[in-house]
Every structure is written in structure tokens, then in C-alpha cells.
Amino acid sequence: MSDLFGEVDEEMRREQLKKLWDKYSIYFIVLMVLIVAGVAGWRGYQYLESKKAAEAGAAFEKAVEQSEQDKHADAEKAFTELAAKAPSGYRTLARLRAAGEAASRDSKAAAKMYDDIAADRSVGGEWQDLAKLRAAGLMLDSASYADMQQRLEASAAPKSTFRHSAREMLALSAWRNNDMTAARKWLDAISEDNETPPGLRSRAEALQALLPPVAKS
């Protein structure tokens, strides 16, 4: 009897499963198709992104070679095109390199390009700071100390990534604009920072030696 009841139960289960399959099989099939399509789509997206990155990398290397061969106009054009269409990993690098190439023909135009990068929050804080520094370097000989201070004072703050270079530029700008008090302030900041690179420290000491002595009260 137990075997008979077991067979009846098995048959009932089969019948119930058949009814469930007949009722819901279309949804199961659709779900499987969607899963397969989703995996295939993701794989396709990854492949296309990898292909774009490889193409952008090759184009970037070619532009770098043109720059090293002093073909600055060609390099600038190539970097500008990459900045417009390359994947995000190369876009900011290409913008910075394009501005660097432009500096060889028009320093003001290049400074404007760096300023545009510095104002673009999407590129990230350190890239913005680097762009500020590059723009300031191009304007160092012509800008007022007040302008340089506005550009670089935040970057010269303690713990800022590029504080050493920012302080050196501020000291040079103050010295060239005959503001010896400001020059001494930034040179002191350089000498008092234990993490100041040795080369920069030596340049700061040489500039400090050119400052007039502090008047005694």
C-alpha cells in the first residue's frame, strides 16, 4: 500500500508541475532570454570599451611621438581630437597635453586652456590643481602678484599636493613684483616644510640670499 500511495503522490506532483509549466513556461523562457541578452550586451559593451581604450592609447602614443619630434601643431590637433572623443581615462590627459602643445605657439591661449580644465569639476581636484599650476607657470612673467596669489594661494596650503611648486611660483612672482614681504613669507614656508624637495629648497635659499635684509626696528 505504501508503494501505491507513493506512486500516486509522484503522479500528482508530476501533474502539478506540468500545470505550472504550462501556465508559466512563457515567463521562464522570456526571463532566460533576457538574462542571456543582458550578459551578451554587457560582454559587447566591455569589448567596445576595451577597443576604444586601445585605440585611444595608440592615438595618444602617436601624438606623444609627434610632440617629441617637434611636430607641435600635429600633436596639438591629435590631443584636441582625443580630448573630444576619447574615453574618460584619456580625456583629461589629452586636454592637458593639448594645452602644453599650444604653449609653444601662444602662451595666453594655452593658459586659457589650462584655466578651463581647472574650472571643470568633473576632472577631479588634483587634475584641477595641476592645471592651475601649469596656467600660472605660463603667466608668471607677466601676471601681477595679486593675480598669482588668487590663482595659487589655495594650492600652496599645507597638505596640498602641489604646495611646493605653488609656493615657489608665489615667491618668484612676489620677488619680480618687488613685494619682498610676500616673497619672504613664501620662502619661509618652503624652508620650514620638512617635505620640501632638496632641489626646490636650494633654489629657495638662493632666492632668499637676494632679498634685502629685514629692517631692524
Residue, then its C-alpha position, 0 to 999 in steps of 0.5 A: m500500500s505504501d508503494l501505491f500511495g507513493e506512486v500516486d503522490e509522484e503522479m500528482r506532483r508530476e501533474q502539478l508541475k506540468k500545470l505550472w509549466d504550462k501556465y508559466s513556461i512563457y515567463f521562464i523562457v522570456l526571463m532566460v532570454l533576457i538574462v542571456a541578452g543582458v550578459a551578451g550586451w554587457r560582454g559587447y559593451q566591455y569589448l567596445e570599451s576595451k577597443k576604444a581604450a586601445e585605440a585611444g592609447a595608440a592615438f595618444e602614443k602617436a601624438v606623444e611621438q609627434s610632440e617629441q619630434d617637434k611636430h607641435a601643431d600635429a600633436e596639438k590637433a591629435f590631443t584636441e581630437l582625443a580630448a573630444k572623443a576619447p574615453s574618460g581615462y584619456r580625456t583629461l590627459a589629452r586636454l592637458r597635453a593639448a594645452g602644453e602643445a599650444a604653449s609653444r605657439d601662444s602662451k595666453a591661449a594655452a593658459k586659457m586652456y589650462d584655466d578651463i580644465a581647472a574650472d571643470r569639476s568633473v576632472g577631479g581636484e588634483w587634475q584641477d590643481l595641476a592645471k592651475l599650476r601649469a596656467a600660472g607657470l605660463m603667466l608668471d612673467s607677466a601676471s601681477y602678484a595679486d593675480m598669482q596669489q588668487r590663482l595659487e594661494a589655495s594650492a600652496a596650503p599645507k597638505s596640498t599636493f602641489r604646495h611646493s611648486a605653488r609656493e615657489m611660483l608665489a615667491l618668484s612672482a612676489w620677488r619680480n613684483n618687488d613685494m619682498t614681504a610676500a616673497r619672504k613669507w613664501l620662502d619661509a614656508i618652503s624652508e620650514d616644510n620638512e617635505t620640501p624637495p632638496g632641489l626646490r629648497s636650494r633654489a629657495e635659499a638662493l632666492q632668499a640670499l637676494l632679498p634685502p635684509v629685514a629692517k631692524s626696528 
